[in-house]
Amino acid sequence: MRSIGEMARDSGLGVSALRFYDRAGVLVPDRVDPVSGYRWYAPGQLEEARLLARLRRAGMPLADIRLVLAGWTGADTDLVRQLLQAHLRRLEQGLSDARAEFSALRVLLDHRENPMTSLRTGTAVRLSLSGPGLAAALDAVRFAAGTDPELPVLGGIHFDVEGDALCLVATDRYRMAVARTAADGHDGSRVQVTVPLPLADAMRALLDGEGQVRLAVDGDRVTLEAGDRQTAGQCLGHDFPDYRRLVRLPAGRRALVDVPAFREAVRTGPVRADGDAECRELTVLRVAEDGSVALAGDGADGRDLVAVNRAFLLDALAAGSGDRLVLEFGAPTAPLAIRRPDDEHTFSLLMPVRLEN
């Protein structure tokens, strides 16, 4: 007999997925302890669980999965073959439709006039910034920068200069961080560049003291001077996504948390395995009516639960700094916003993860 943890390890299905399929009557444990409710699986159920994991990865609907499992060990496998073939045809048709839509989108992109692509200026821009202010802004966003080589435009920190402010933004699609610091010396039009991570890290290394620093943007080259030290390099040659559209979220329920205590609760508290990614642990949050935030246990369910990547949440809490942060919850499918109570311009967003149930 296998415990649910051993079954999860050997089958490729997460513990939460196994519980979900038990409740759905798809893969019911051979025995459930009447006192503890602990699930035990018979040896022969491992093959069935591995089959279920394959069908799930292939995106087969639950109704079809039931029939495939029911007919898998029978003498007549015609129905199973028909179900597999029918699902494969759906996938192929879906891929064909997606290719057609993407082709149309590429044509639209080729012919679209995009005024945002010319936000770099031919005239050098020179700014005076607070060294600690720039350091704090870099620290607040660095954790969210992307590392996917297929999306090089996200592999940097976006510098957006407008009026008397410099806004820094980083995102890897699953999380986004935004911070702002005051800037002097620029009264022209908006200027945007994306600084690659190695150069951004070199900039941060210079910011180890007090006083003002100087930032210059000249075409695709950016330079930071701190005292008699300097670092410079080329910006990324891609247009950063319009982050302002991504941060327009409807107001949600707000909860003020004590950061040290909450971080420790997240670090040591219950987690759920994410069945859609290997080795990824989810923290499931619930906001009570009194505005407090609690970590939901593994068996909790309900529409008011919000699940996020635990490592991402810990990173965001650390980057937020301070002893108090505001968590803002919208719908379960909306990003979780983590804000500083005294600074509306510095915040991070975490994309929620769909729970099995």
Disulfide bonds with the S-S distance in Angstrom:
none
